[in-house]
Amino acid sequence: MSDQAEIGGDDPFAQLQAAFAGRRALLLEDDPALSEHVACRLKAAGFAVVDRFEAGEHAAAAAQAAAFDILVLDRLTAGLDGLETLKRIRAGGGPSADAPALMLTALGGERQKVEGLMGGADDYLAKPVGDEELLARIAAQLRRAARPAKAVGGGEVVNGPFRLAPGPRTLKLETNGHSRLIDLSPLEFAIVAELMTARGQPVTKTMLWDRCWVEWKFLPENFVNIIDARISALRRRLKEQAPELPEEWHPLIVSARSQSLVFRDLDGAV
């Protein structure tokens, strides 16, 4: 199998329909065309309801009255802007006060991103953004808000013969009654942890950069090349340290569409 292999079988993005089924989203966006596009994309991906608002006051009132699974908020809206809307929702104590919030805005500077995150947002995306990135980010927030379905004692995550422990930052391979550590650098462990805890859902390269290359304070133009080189080396490293695994399982990290990655789901393979 090629080192650049894409995941076979079902598209992980198509599988997001199960994660999105029955979900309710609140969308604050005063650009009618963009609002319609985002709403249609979320519904096509599986959301049951997408309530759209152009004014922050109306969005805040709706969140006080009904429970939403995700809040998608523009910052540049007339009257109450998206950040103030979120602060009102958080402070109001209504059924959506603790819902994960994603800022989707043209204000993409570092200072503005920090303002948004410090103001209560769980993620922050600068426009323009592709559908792939948006869906993956929303899926990540829903996943983090839910109780991990496959986590075991101590917050460990099991995927087939692999056992990942976030606390001690270890990855173990358990086969034939034996257990041994997989030797990974701190960056390699961070990448594997992000992909394994996604539990088969796609993680975009931008998300990986934000969460794993934390020492970088900006997004370089060649960040995709940096990630691709690291992933290629990590694929080889995992294969070298797990020679007992079947050849068809490799590479363990595979591509999903153009800009996302998935750690293979091995639970049904052992």
Phi and psi in degrees as a GROMACS rama.xvg file:
@    title "Ramachandran Plot"
@    xaxis  label "Phi"
@    yaxis  label "Psi"
@TYPE xy
-64.2241  147.723  SER-2
-62.8067  -23.5839  ASP-3
-100.512  23.4432  GLN-4
-60.5387  145.417  ALA-5
-98.9021  157.481  GLU-6
-65.3618  137.52  ILE-7
-89.4521  171.605  GLY-8
73.3263  -139.136  GLY-9
-68.1739  141.46  ASP-10
-71.1077  125.637  ASP-11
-57.8695  -30.6373  PRO-12
-70.2355  -34.8318  PHE-13
-65.3768  -34.4678  ALA-14
-69.2312  -15.9218  GLN-15
-64.5915  -17.6589  LEU-16
-58.3234  -34.2618  GLN-17
-67.275  -38.0993  ALA-18
-72.2805  -29.5123  ALA-19
-92.6641  -14.2684  PHE-20
-57.5311  129.72  ALA-21
78.5157  -0.403112  GLY-22
-78.5286  154.554  ARG-23
-120.341  129.754  ARG-24
-118.114  143.006  ALA-25
-106.713  127.556  LEU-26
-121.706  118.293  LEU-27
-106.045  108.851  LEU-28
-157.261  121.92  GLU-29
-94.5991  2.89229  ASP-30
-91.6619  107.994  ASP-31
-56.3852  -41.0445  PRO-32
-66.014  -44.3445  ALA-33
-68.681  -39.7963  LEU-34
-59.5625  -44.5638  SER-35
-65.4199  -40.0015  GLU-36
-63.3224  -48.2554  HIS-37
-63.2718  -44.0368  VAL-38
-62.0288  -44.3488  ALA-39
-64.6592  -38.1559  CYS-40
-67.0638  -40.6315  ARG-41
-66.9928  -41.196  LEU-42
-66.168  -40.1678  LYS-43
-64.2063  -28.7265  ALA-44
-82.7347  -7.50999  ALA-45
128.116  -10.9597  GLY-46
-62.6843  138.066  PHE-47
-79.55  -38.4926  ALA-48
-136.986  134.948  VAL-49
-130.576  103.606  VAL-50
-89.2307  122.39  ASP-51
-104.799  138.288  ARG-52
-137.75  145.334  PHE-53
-100.944  -21.3928  GLU-54
-113.831  135.491  ALA-55
-62.0307  -36.2008  GLY-56
-60.9234  -41.359  GLU-57
-69.3061  -38.5027  HIS-58
-64.9986  -43.2192  ALA-59
-63.0134  -40.7471  ALA-60
-64.1013  -40.0166  ALA-61
-64.7609  -39.4  ALA-62
-69.4281  -24.0506  ALA-63
-75.259  -25.1644  GLN-64
-98.9976  -22.7663  ALA-65
-139.254  157.911  ALA-66
-92.3403  125.555  ALA-67
-115.978  145.881  PHE-68
-82.3241  -26.1261  ASP-69
-149.502  142.526  ILE-70
-113.435  124.442  LEU-71
-116.226  113.588  VAL-72
-127.2  129.643  LEU-73
-82.8562  148.135  ASP-74
-87.2498  -31.8466  ARG-75
-95.2545  81.0106  LEU-76
-125.664  151.535  THR-77
-65.9583  148.017  ALA-78
71.6177  -121.911  GLY-79
-75.459  115.104  LEU-80
-76.8428  174.857  ASP-81
-61.2898  -38.4478  GLY-82
-69.6044  -41.7032  LEU-83
-68.149  -34.8706  GLU-84
-60.5611  -44.8371  THR-85
-64.0414  -42.746  LEU-86
-60.7692  -38.7489  LYS-87
-67.0267  -41.0974  ARG-88
-63.3923  -45.9038  ILE-89
-62.4354  -41.0659  ARG-90
-78.7038  -19.4344  ALA-91
-74.4324  -20.9713  GLY-92
70.4962  17.1843  GLY-93
-78.2322  -173.799  GLY-94
-65.4737  -15.2001  PRO-95
-111.246  13.5743  SER-96
-61.3243  -31.8965  ALA-97
-104.525  8.98837  ASP-98
-65.7405  141.139  ALA-99
-62.128  142.462  PRO-100
-123.125  133.533  ALA-101
-117.328  118.918  LEU-102
-81.4688  127.323  MET-103
-124.649  101.458  LEU-104
-149.534  159.065  THR-105
-79.1622  -11.4045  ALA-106
-83.2215  90.5064  LEU-107
-109.304  12.5173  GLY-108
-70.7937  159.357  GLY-109
-60.9361  -42.595  GLU-110
-62.8158  -40.6229  ARG-111
-68.6836  -36.5698  GLN-112
-64.1279  -43.2414  LYS-113
-62.1235  -41.8612  VAL-114
-57.5078  -45.1494  GLU-115
-64.1984  -45.2997  GLY-116
-68.0651  -40.4923  LEU-117
-70.2605  -22.4009  MET-118
-85.7382  3.69067  GLY-119
118.195  -6.06687  GLY-120
-73.5838  148.524  ALA-121
-94.7829  -20.3841  ASP-122
-154.63  161.563  ASP-123
-144.588  122.15  TYR-124
-124.385  133.086  LEU-125
-92.5331  134.317  ALA-126
-72.4886  150.894  LYS-127
-79.0223  154.239  PRO-128
-137.28  141.972  VAL-129
-77.3865  159.057  GLY-130
-60.497  -38.1461  ASP-131
-59.7054  -46.0259  GLU-132
-64.9518  -44.4055  GLU-133
-62.2192  -47.3112  LEU-134
-64.9164  -40.7785  LEU-135
-65.2738  -39.944  ALA-136
-66.0503  -42.3124  ARG-137
-65.0123  -42.896  ILE-138
-59.8099  -40.1592  ALA-139
-63.5817  -40.1969  ALA-140
-69.0467  -39.8945  GLN-141
-64.5927  -38.5755  LEU-142
-65.2377  -42.269  ARG-143
-70.3059  -28.6759  ARG-144
-77.2257  -22.3905  ALA-145
-90.877  159.744  ALA-146
-70.22  126.98  ARG-147
-56.9977  122.532  PRO-148
-72.921  -28.1017  ALA-149
-113.694  9.81504  LYS-150
-74.8573  142.879  ALA-151
-115.309  -168.403  VAL-152
-50.5009  138.512  GLY-153
74.6031  14.7683  GLY-154
76.8739  12.1928  GLY-155
-70.6655  152.408  GLU-156
-119.627  130.276  VAL-157
-110.946  131.24  VAL-158
-135.703  100.436  ASN-159
57.6533  -124.85  GLY-160
-83.0725  -1.82297  PRO-161
-95.7994  140.324  PHE-162
-131.432  113.276  ARG-163
-105.322  127.952  LEU-164
-115.441  104.498  ALA-165
-62.5905  -35.5047  PRO-166
-59.3377  -66.4832  GLY-167
-76.4233  -3.95872  PRO-168
58.0008  57.3565  ARG-169
-126.654  150.41  THR-170
-124.979  121.174  LEU-171
-112.642  147.138  LYS-172
-111.758  122.176  LEU-173
-116.599  112.145  GLU-174
-140.222  140.961  THR-175
52.7574  38.715  ASN-176
78.7576  3.19444  GLY-177
-114.083  149.048  HIS-178
-130.277  135.425  SER-179
-147.513  155.614  ARG-180
-79.3344  142.026  LEU-181
-93.018  126.193  ILE-182
-81.323  114.717  ASP-183
-132.186  146.784  LEU-184
-73.236  164.364  SER-185
-55.1527  -41.2642  PRO-186
-67.4796  -42.7053  LEU-187
-62.0514  -41.4013  GLU-188
-63.2125  -41.5697  PHE-189
-59.9889  -41.2023  ALA-190
-65.1057  -48.7895  ILE-191
-61.3727  -40.6808  VAL-192
-62.328  -44.5835  ALA-193
-60.8921  -43.3115  GLU-194
-73.1907  -40.6493  LEU-195
-70.0073  -39.3944  MET-196
-71.7539  -13.8235  THR-197
-73.2311  -15.8166  ALA-198
53.9352  53.0057  ARG-199
87.0949  -7.83316  GLY-200
-86.0063  150.899  GLN-201
-71.4504  143.075  PRO-202
-119.722  122.315  VAL-203
-75.5162  159.798  THR-204
-67.309  -30.9516  LYS-205
-64.7569  -41.3847  THR-206
-62.5815  -42.7704  MET-207
-60.1471  -43.1732  LEU-208
-61.7104  -46.8085  TRP-209
-59.7069  -36.0456  ASP-210
-99.2028  -19.2174  ARG-211
-112.62  -33.9325  CYS-212
-95.2952  55.7442  TRP-213
-69.884  -18.8956  VAL-214
-75.1026  -16.0918  GLU-215
-83.1451  133.371  TRP-216
-100.785  5.73727  LYS-217
-150.22  168.627  PHE-218
-103.252  104.437  LEU-219
-69.782  156.233  PRO-220
-61.9125  -29.7542  GLU-221
-99.4434  25.4966  ASN-222
-62.5672  -32.281  PHE-223
-65.2965  -40.6584  VAL-224
-63.9278  -38.4768  ASN-225
-63.1944  -45.0816  ILE-226
-65.5822  -45.5473  ILE-227
-59.0427  -41.1591  ASP-228
-65.3477  -41.5816  ALA-229
-67.2431  -41.54  ARG-230
-64.4167  -41.1489  ILE-231
-59.7264  -44.6414  SER-232
-67.48  -37.8728  ALA-233
-67.4777  -38.3635  LEU-234
-57.9088  -46.6363  ARG-235
-65.3656  -39.5708  ARG-236
-63.3855  -43.7238  ARG-237
-65.14  -38.7204  LEU-238
-66.8477  -41.5511  LYS-239
-63.9416  -34.9131  GLU-240
-90.0293  -4.60644  GLN-241
-130.857  58.5272  ALA-242
-66.6307  -19.2692  PRO-243
-77.6729  -12.0902  GLU-244
-75.4269  147.195  LEU-245
-59.0402  145.993  PRO-246
-58.8149  -34.6165  GLU-247
-71.1383  -11.3317  GLU-248
-79.6961  -15.223  TRP-249
-97.2891  146.499  HIS-250
-73.0978  147.899  PRO-251
-70.5061  -28.4693  LEU-252
-104.378  121.421  ILE-253
-125.036  159.466  VAL-254
-82.6497  147.163  SER-255
-129.448  112.015  ALA-256
57.6315  -147.201  ARG-257
-86.5705  -36.0491  SER-258
-131.588  24.9555  GLN-259
-129.69  159.436  SER-260
-132.428  154.095  LEU-261
-140.114  138.823  VAL-262
-88.2977  125.802  PHE-263
-51.0013  139.866  ARG-264
-82.4774  110.784  ASP-265
-104.652  3.99002  LEU-266
-60.6275  -37.5502  ASP-267
-88.2718  2.11056  GLY-268
-100.083  -5.25397  ALA-269
